[in-house]
Structures are given as structure tokens and as C-alpha cells.
């Protein structure tokens, strides 16, 4: 069960990265900033920014289980991008044992 929950969270997070159709300059976009940290045990984080204005950050922490229960991975993060119509969007989210909880808003 824990593995399938983690797979679901990973699929949902991957789908939340960019929802807009690619623009011609997106094919040539480059990563201009990348920061990662992963202790390999109970937490990770990453942040990146691309030359076409996509910004993404995420942090995951393993919460210990109670008694014999397995721990729970809790994840939070955000992504922002400019859609082809010029509007900037941001999605923030949390994901934990209760599911995936995104909030999408128009920034500008």
C-alpha cells in the first residue's frame, strides 16, 4: 500500500509541473538554476528555474510512523509558469497520507 501511495504522489506531482502547451522557445529552454539536497534517509528538496520562466521547488520529509506503522512521506512545493497567452500561473501543493492537495492561482 505504501509503495502504491508513493507512486500516486509521484505521478500527480509530475503532472503538476507544467499544464500549458509548449511555446516554440520552450524546446530551447535551459536550466539556469538548480539546487538539490537529498540525505538518502528521510528528506529531500530541489529547486530549479529555466530560461523560459518556469520555477519549481519541492521538499519531501518522511514522518515517522507510530508504533509498528510505516512512516509517511509528506511533500510540499510549488511551480510557476507563463502560459502562451502571457498570463502567469502558480500551483502550490501538499501531498501526504490524506492525498494530493493543489491550489492553482493566476498571479499576473
C-alpha positions as CSV (number, residue, x, y, z in Angstrom):
1,X,0.0,0.0,0.0
2,X,2.7,2.5,0.9
3,X,4.5,1.9,-2.4
4,X,1.3,2.5,-4.4
5,X,0.6,5.7,-2.5
6,X,4.1,6.9,-3.2
7,X,3.7,6.1,-6.9
8,X,0.4,8.0,-7.0
9,X,2.0,11.1,-5.3
10,X,4.9,11.0,-7.8
11,X,2.6,10.8,-10.8
12,X,0.4,13.6,-9.5
13,X,3.5,15.8,-8.9
14,X,4.9,15.1,-12.3
15,X,1.6,16.1,-13.9
16,X,1.5,19.3,-12.0
17,X,4.9,20.6,-13.3
18,X,3.5,22.4,-16.4
19,X,0.0,22.4,-17.7
20,X,0.4,24.8,-20.6
21,X,1.1,23.8,-24.2
22,X,4.7,24.3,-25.1
23,X,5.7,27.5,-26.9
24,X,8.3,27.5,-29.6
25,X,11.1,28.8,-27.3
26,X,10.3,26.1,-24.7
27,X,12.2,23.5,-26.8
28,X,15.4,25.5,-26.4
29,X,14.8,26.3,-22.7
30,X,17.8,25.7,-20.4
31,X,18.0,25.2,-16.7
32,X,19.6,28.4,-15.3
33,X,19.4,27.4,-11.6
34,X,19.3,24.0,-9.9
35,X,19.7,23.2,-6.2
36,X,19.2,19.7,-4.8
37,X,19.6,18.1,-1.4
38,X,18.8,14.5,-0.5
39,X,20.1,12.9,2.6
40,X,19.0,9.4,1.3
41,X,17.2,8.7,4.5
42,X,14.3,10.9,5.4
43,X,14.2,14.1,3.4
44,X,14.9,15.7,0.1
45,X,14.5,19.1,-1.6
46,X,15.0,20.6,-5.0
47,X,14.6,24.0,-6.7
48,X,15.1,25.0,-10.3
49,X,14.4,27.8,-12.8
50,X,14.5,27.6,-16.5
51,X,15.3,30.3,-19.1
52,X,11.7,30.4,-20.2
53,X,10.5,31.4,-16.8
54,X,9.4,28.1,-15.2
55,X,10.2,27.9,-11.5
56,X,9.8,24.8,-9.4
57,X,10.5,23.8,-5.8
58,X,9.7,20.8,-3.7
59,X,10.5,19.4,-0.4
60,X,9.7,15.9,1.0
61,X,10.1,14.7,4.6
62,X,9.4,11.2,5.9
63,X,7.3,11.5,9.0
64,X,7.9,8.5,11.4
65,X,5.1,6.1,11.9
66,X,3.5,5.3,15.3
67,X,4.5,2.0,16.8
68,X,5.0,-0.6,14.1
69,X,3.4,1.6,11.4
70,X,5.5,2.7,8.4
71,X,6.4,6.3,8.0
72,X,4.6,8.7,5.7
73,X,6.2,10.8,3.1
74,X,4.9,14.4,3.2
75,X,5.6,16.6,0.2
76,X,5.1,20.3,-0.4
77,X,6.1,22.5,-3.3
78,X,5.2,25.0,-6.0
79,X,5.5,25.6,-9.7
80,X,5.0,28.8,-11.7
81,X,5.0,29.4,-15.4
82,X,3.8,31.8,-18.0
83,X,1.1,30.4,-20.3
84,X,1.0,31.0,-24.1
85,X,-1.5,33.9,-23.6
86,X,1.1,35.7,-21.4
87,X,-0.7,35.0,-18.0
88,X,1.5,33.8,-15.2
89,X,0.1,30.9,-13.1
90,X,1.3,29.3,-9.8
91,X,0.4,26.0,-8.3
92,X,1.2,25.2,-4.7
93,X,0.6,21.8,-3.2
94,X,0.9,19.4,-0.3
95,X,0.7,15.6,-0.5
96,X,0.6,13.3,2.4
97,X,-1.4,10.3,3.8
98,X,-4.6,12.3,3.1
99,X,-3.9,12.8,-0.6
100,X,-2.7,15.4,-3.1
101,X,-3.9,19.0,-2.3
102,X,-3.1,21.5,-5.1
103,X,-4.1,25.2,-5.3
104,X,-3.8,26.9,-8.6
105,X,-3.9,30.7,-9.0
106,X,-3.5,33.3,-11.6
107,X,-0.5,35.5,-10.5
108,X,-0.4,38.1,-13.2
